[in-house]
Amino acid sequence: MKRTRPPADRGEGRPGELTSAERDELKRLRRQNAEQDRTIETLRKAAVFFAKESDR
């Protein structure tokens, strides 16, 4: 009896398609980028707040 396995994802799809590993990495990087954007915005607001406080 022969076992069948799903084909390995070797990036052998059509040109321009991402492999599953590349898709996972892209998803992770997009999440990380969004988190960094939120952090930068928080720091920007804090800088404005403290700049105003130091002027008093």
DSSP file (Angstrom, degrees, kcal/mol; ACC not computed):
  #  RESIDUE AA STRUCTURE BP1 BP2  ACC     N-H-->O    O-->H-N    N-H-->O    O-->H-N    TCO  KAPPA ALPHA  PHI   PSI    X-CA   Y-CA   Z-CA
    1    1 A M              0   0    0      0, 0.0     2,-0.5     0, 0.0     0, 0.0   0.000 360.0 360.0 360.0 127.7    0.0    0.0    0.0
    2    2 A K        -     0   0    0      1,-0.0     2,-0.3     2,-0.0     0, 0.0  -0.758 360.0-139.6 -95.0 131.1    1.5    3.3   -1.1
    3    3 A R        -     0   0    0     -2,-0.5     2,-0.5     1,-0.0    -1,-0.0  -0.671  12.8-146.3 -85.9 141.4    1.1    6.3    1.2
    4    4 A T        -     0   0    0     -2,-0.3    -2,-0.0     0, 0.0    -1,-0.0  -0.913  14.0-169.2-108.9 137.0    0.4    9.6   -0.4
    5    5 A R        -     0   0    0     -2,-0.5     3,-0.1     3,-0.0    -2,-0.0  -0.886  31.7 -99.8-119.2 151.6    1.7   12.8    1.1
    6    6 A P        -     0   0    0      0, 0.0     3,-0.1     0, 0.0    -1,-0.0  -0.401  53.9 -91.9 -65.3 149.6    0.8   16.4    0.2
    7    7 A P        -     0   0    0      0, 0.0     2,-0.1     0, 0.0     0, 0.0  -0.328  43.8-107.7 -63.8 143.8    3.3   18.0   -2.2
    8    8 A A        -     0   0    0      1,-0.1     2,-1.2    -3,-0.1     3,-0.0  -0.454  26.8-120.5 -70.0 142.5    6.2   19.8   -0.5
    9    9 A D        +     0   0    0      1,-0.2    12,-0.1    -2,-0.1    -1,-0.1  -0.737  48.9 154.8 -86.5  98.2    6.0   23.6   -0.8
   10   10 A R        -     0   0    0     -2,-1.2    -1,-0.2     9,-0.0     9,-0.1   0.203  67.1-101.7-110.1  13.3    9.2   24.4   -2.6
   11   11 A G  S    S+     0   0    0      7,-0.1     6,-0.1     1,-0.1    -2,-0.1   0.794  80.8 135.7  72.6  25.8    8.1   27.6   -4.2
   12   12 A E        +     0   0    0      3,-0.0    -1,-0.1     0, 0.0    -3,-0.0   0.144  36.0 110.4 -95.9  20.9    7.6   25.9   -7.5
   13   13 A G  S    S-     0   0    0      1,-0.2     3,-0.1     4,-0.1     6,-0.1   0.093  83.8 -47.5 -75.4-163.5    4.3   27.6   -8.2
   14   14 A R  S >  S-     0   0    0      1,-0.1     3,-2.0     4,-0.1    -1,-0.2  -0.318  76.3 -84.1 -66.0 152.3    3.7   30.2  -10.8
   15   15 A P  T 3  S+     0   0    0      0, 0.0    -1,-0.1     0, 0.0     3,-0.1  -0.297 116.7  27.8 -57.6 138.6    6.2   33.0  -11.1
   16   16 A G  T 3  S+     0   0    0      1,-0.3     2,-0.3    -3,-0.1    -2,-0.1   0.273  91.3 121.7  92.5 -11.4    5.5   35.8   -8.7
   17   17 A E    <   -     0   0    0     -3,-2.0    -1,-0.3    -6,-0.1     2,-0.2  -0.612  59.0-127.4 -85.3 146.3    3.7   33.6   -6.1
   18   18 A L        -     0   0    0     -2,-0.3    -7,-0.1    -3,-0.1     2,-0.1  -0.623  17.5-120.8 -90.0 150.1    5.1   33.4   -2.6
   19   19 A T     >  -     0   0    0     -2,-0.2     4,-2.5     1,-0.1     5,-0.2  -0.390  33.0-105.1 -77.4 167.0    5.9   30.2   -0.8
   20   20 A S  H  > S+     0   0    0      1,-0.2     4,-2.4     2,-0.2     5,-0.2   0.876 123.5  52.9 -63.3 -35.7    4.1   29.5    2.5
   21   21 A A  H  > S+     0   0    0      2,-0.2     4,-2.4     1,-0.2    -1,-0.2   0.906 109.8  48.1 -64.7 -41.2    7.2   30.4    4.4
   22   22 A E  H  > S+     0   0    0      2,-0.2     4,-2.6     1,-0.2    -2,-0.2   0.896 111.1  50.5 -66.4 -40.0    7.4   33.7    2.6
   23   23 A R  H  X S+     0   0    0     -4,-2.5     4,-2.4     2,-0.2    -2,-0.2   0.916 111.2  49.1 -62.7 -42.8    3.7   34.4    3.3
   24   24 A D  H  X S+     0   0    0     -4,-2.4     4,-2.4     2,-0.2    -2,-0.2   0.916 112.7  47.3 -62.2 -43.9    4.2   33.6    7.0
   25   25 A E  H  X S+     0   0    0     -4,-2.4     4,-2.8     2,-0.2    -2,-0.2   0.904 111.2  51.2 -65.0 -40.9    7.2   35.9    7.2
   26   26 A L  H  X S+     0   0    0     -4,-2.6     4,-2.4     2,-0.2    -2,-0.2   0.908 110.4  49.1 -62.7 -42.2    5.4   38.6    5.4
   27   27 A K  H  X S+     0   0    0     -4,-2.4     4,-2.1     2,-0.2    -1,-0.2   0.920 112.7  48.0 -62.1 -44.2    2.5   38.3    7.8
   28   28 A R  H  X S+     0   0    0     -4,-2.4     4,-2.5     1,-0.2    -2,-0.2   0.913 112.6  48.3 -63.3 -43.7    4.9   38.5   10.8
   29   29 A L  H  X S+     0   0    0     -4,-2.8     4,-2.6     2,-0.2    -1,-0.2   0.871 110.2  51.4 -67.2 -36.9    6.7   41.5    9.4
   30   30 A R  H  X S+     0   0    0     -4,-2.4     4,-2.3     2,-0.2    -1,-0.2   0.904 111.2  48.1 -65.9 -40.3    3.5   43.3    8.7
   31   31 A R  H  X S+     0   0    0     -4,-2.1     4,-2.2     2,-0.2    -2,-0.2   0.925 112.9  48.4 -63.0 -44.4    2.3   42.7   12.3
   32   32 A Q  H  X S+     0   0    0     -4,-2.5     4,-2.4     1,-0.2    -2,-0.2   0.900 110.7  51.1 -63.1 -41.8    5.7   43.9   13.6
   33   33 A N  H  X S+     0   0    0     -4,-2.6     4,-2.4     2,-0.2    -1,-0.2   0.906 109.2  50.2 -62.9 -42.7    5.6   47.0   11.4
   34   34 A A  H  X S+     0   0    0     -4,-2.3     4,-2.1     2,-0.2    -1,-0.2   0.905 110.7  49.9 -63.0 -41.3    2.1   47.9   12.7
   35   35 A E  H  X S+     0   0    0     -4,-2.2     4,-2.3     1,-0.2    -2,-0.2   0.912 110.9  49.1 -63.4 -42.6    3.3   47.5   16.2
   36   36 A Q  H  X S+     0   0    0     -4,-2.4     4,-2.7     1,-0.2    -2,-0.2   0.882 108.2  53.9 -65.4 -37.4    6.3   49.7   15.6
   37   37 A D  H  X S+     0   0    0     -4,-2.4     4,-2.2     2,-0.2    -1,-0.2   0.912 109.4  48.2 -61.8 -41.8    4.0   52.3   14.0
   38   38 A R  H  X S+     0   0    0     -4,-2.1     4,-2.2     2,-0.2    -2,-0.2   0.906 112.2  49.4 -64.4 -41.1    1.8   52.3   17.1
   39   39 A T  H  X S+     0   0    0     -4,-2.3     4,-2.6     2,-0.2    -2,-0.2   0.919 110.4  49.9 -64.0 -44.1    4.9   52.6   19.3
   40   40 A I  H  X S+     0   0    0     -4,-2.7     4,-2.5     1,-0.2    -1,-0.2   0.909 110.5  50.2 -61.5 -42.8    6.3   55.5   17.3
   41   41 A E  H  X S+     0   0    0     -4,-2.2     4,-2.3     2,-0.2    -1,-0.2   0.904 110.9  49.3 -63.8 -41.1    2.9   57.3   17.5
   42   42 A T  H  X S+     0   0    0     -4,-2.2     4,-2.3     2,-0.2    -2,-0.2   0.924 112.6  47.3 -62.7 -45.1    2.8   56.9   21.2
   43   43 A L  H  X S+     0   0    0     -4,-2.6     4,-2.4     2,-0.2    -2,-0.2   0.874 109.9  53.2 -65.2 -37.0    6.4   58.2   21.6
   44   44 A R  H  X S+     0   0    0     -4,-2.5     4,-2.0     2,-0.2    -1,-0.2   0.929 110.7  46.6 -62.9 -45.0    5.6   61.1   19.3
   45   45 A K  H  X S+     0   0    0     -4,-2.3     4,-2.5     1,-0.2    -2,-0.2   0.893 111.9  51.2 -64.0 -39.8    2.6   62.1   21.5
   46   46 A A  H  X S+     0   0    0     -4,-2.3     4,-2.8     2,-0.2     5,-0.2   0.901 108.1  52.1 -64.8 -40.3    4.7   61.7   24.7
   47   47 A A  H  X S+     0   0    0     -4,-2.4     4,-2.1     2,-0.2    -1,-0.2   0.908 110.8  47.6 -62.6 -41.9    7.4   64.0   23.2
   48   48 A V  H  X S+     0   0    0     -4,-2.0     4,-2.2     2,-0.2    -2,-0.2   0.930 112.3  50.2 -64.1 -44.7    4.8   66.6   22.5
   49   49 A F  H  X S+     0   0    0     -4,-2.5     4,-2.2     1,-0.2    -2,-0.2   0.939 113.7  43.5 -58.8 -49.5    3.3   66.3   25.9
   50   50 A F  H  X S+     0   0    0     -4,-2.8     4,-2.0     1,-0.2    -1,-0.2   0.826 110.3  56.1 -69.9 -30.8    6.7   66.6   27.7
   51   51 A A  H  X S+     0   0    0     -4,-2.1     4,-0.8    -5,-0.2    -1,-0.2   0.911 110.2  45.6 -65.3 -40.9    7.8   69.5   25.5
   52   52 A K  H >< S+     0   0    0     -4,-2.2     3,-0.6     1,-0.2     4,-0.4   0.897 111.7  52.5 -67.1 -39.8    4.6   71.4   26.5
   53   53 A E  H >< S+     0   0    0     -4,-2.2     3,-0.9     1,-0.2    -2,-0.2   0.854 105.9  53.1 -65.0 -35.6    5.2   70.5   30.2
   54   54 A S  H 3< S+     0   0    0     -4,-2.0    -1,-0.2     1,-0.2    -2,-0.2   0.703 100.5  62.8 -75.4 -17.7    8.8   71.8   30.1
   55   55 A D  T <<        0   0    0     -4,-0.8    -1,-0.2    -3,-0.6    -2,-0.2   0.612 360.0 360.0 -79.8 -12.1    7.6   75.1   28.7
   56   56 A R    <         0   0    0     -3,-0.9    -1,-0.2    -4,-0.4    -2,-0.1   0.492 360.0 360.0 -75.7 360.0    5.5   75.9   31.8
